Amino acid sequence: METISQSSLFIPITTTEMKNETCSSSSNLFPYDNIITKEIDTWKSYADCLRKQDIELFYKMLNSCYKYSPAITVQGKEYSTTSVLMSILLEHHKNLLYKTQIDNI
């Protein structure tokens, strides 16, 4: 008999507003998001050194990782930096492929 974990049924939150609302109401509902939130928090000092116009884009890029929270969770907190960076690369690659498909039409 195959067991389905609760995290595999999770539908990731994709907007910053919904994510902020979820975090403020209860971090216990989505414990795997806690890995991503903690990882994003570790990048705060880096973001503080960016130019003002780059800060919003930087956090938007990091927040895109919530789409991949089940995969990041499987890797665990000891690999959270690697998982977040791979999620960013995957999102960037998907956007490049999409742009290339549009340009070829």
N, C-alpha and C positions, 0 to 999 in steps of 0.2 A: 504494500500500500504506500502510495506517494504522499508525503506531507507537504503542504503548501504553507510557506511562512507568511506571516502577516505583511512583511516588507515587500514581498513579491506582488501583493495586491495593491500597493500604494500607487496612486496617481499623482505624479509630481506637480507641485505648485510652480507655475511658470512666471507669475508676475510678482514684482517686488512688493506691491501693496498687499497682496494676499499673503505673501510670505511673512511680512512684518506683522500682520494681524494674527497669523497662526502662532508666531513666536511669542507674542505678548499674551495670548490667551492660555497657552499651555505647551511647554516644550516636551512634555511627556507623551503627547499624542503622536508626535513624529520624532522619535529618539534618534533616528538615523540622520535627520536634518541637522542635529546637533554637531555631528562631525564636520559638516560643511560650514556651519555657522562659526565654529571654533577655528577652522582653517582660514576662513575669510577674516576673522578677527586678527589672526597672526600677520596679515598683510596690511594692517592699518598704518603702521609706521612707514611702510613703503608708499602707501597712498598719500600720506601727509606730505611727502616730499615731491609729489608730482605737481605739474602746473595745474592751475585751477580748472582749465578746460578739459584736462585729461582725467581728473578724479572721477567724474560722473561716468565716463566711458569705462574706466577701470572697474568700478563697482558693478556696472551693468554686465561686463564680461564675467566677473566672478559670480554674480547672481545667476547667470545662465547655467551654472553647474547644478542647480537644484533640479533641473530636468533629468539629470543622471544620478540622482541620489541613491536609487537601488544599487547601481553598479559601484558607486563609491563606498556604500555600506558594506558590500561583499568584500571589498579589499581591506576594510577596517581602518581604525584611526592611525595605526602605525604607518600606513601608506596614504594618508589623506592628501598630502601635498602632491604626490605623484598622480593620484586619482583625479584631483581637481585640475591639475595641469593637462592631463590626458583628456578630460572632459572639455576643457577650453579648446584644445587642439581639434578634437572631434567636431565641435560646434563650428569652429573656423573652417575646417575642411568641408563640412556640409554646405556652409555659406558660399565658399569658393566654387564648389561643384554646381550649386544652384545658379550662381551668377554666370558661370560658363555656359550652362544650358540655355539661359535667357539670351546671352550674347550670340549664341549660335542659331537662334530662331530667326 
